[in-house]
Amino acid sequence: MKVSEISDKKNHSFAKDGWEYYQTLFNIDGNYFTGILNIGKNGNQKTLYDINNIKKTTQNGKLDNSSVILNK
């Protein structure tokens, strides 16, 4: 689901037309997580730049109370 769209304020070469942000649900080894996809737009090309605000959740999207530590 698309969350928002903004212009690029830091002159990224792959995001000349701004950014799109999408909320996503994904599964890694049977564990479910939600996160925000950061997509850079440049003409007809889109680049996945980052996933942030990652939180452990259940398959139906409800937040899990256990903690998650992710290293970049």
N, C-alpha and C positions, 0 to 999 in steps of 0.2 A: 504494500500500500504506500503510495506517495505521501510523504509527510510535508515537504516544503521544497522550494526552489529559490535560490539566491544568486546574485552576481558574484564573480570572483574578485576579491579585493587584494589578492597577493600575486597577480600576474602569472598564474600557472599556465604553461604553454598548452596543456591538454584540457584546460577549462576556460578557454577564451569566451565561451558563451554561458559561463556560470556553472552552478552546481544543482543537482537534484539529490534529494534525500529520501530514502525508502526504508520503511520499517520491514523487517524480515524475521522469519522463524526458521531456524536451521537445526540440524541434528548432527552430532559428532559422537560416534561410538555409543549410540543409544541415549545420549544426553541431549536435551533440547535447550536451545538458547534463543533469545530475541536480541536484535541489534539494529543499528541504523547504518545502511549502506550509503557511502558518499560517492557519488558519480559525477565526474568532471565531463562537461559538454564542450565539444569543439566541432561545429558544423554538424555533419551526420555521424560523427564518431563520438562514442561515449566510453569513458575509462573508469573502471572500479578503482577507487583510490584508497579507501579505508572502510573498516567496519568498526563502529564505536558504540558506546552505551550498551555493551554486551552484558546480559543478565541471564542466569540459569532460570529455566521455566519448565512448565509441564508441556506435554504435547498439544494441549488445547490453548496454550499461551498464558496460563496463570503463572505468576512468579513463584519460584521455588525459594524456600527460606534458607537453604544452604548457601554458603558463600562460594564465590568463584574468583580465582586469581589467574589473570592472563598476563603473560609477558609479551612485550612488543619486541 
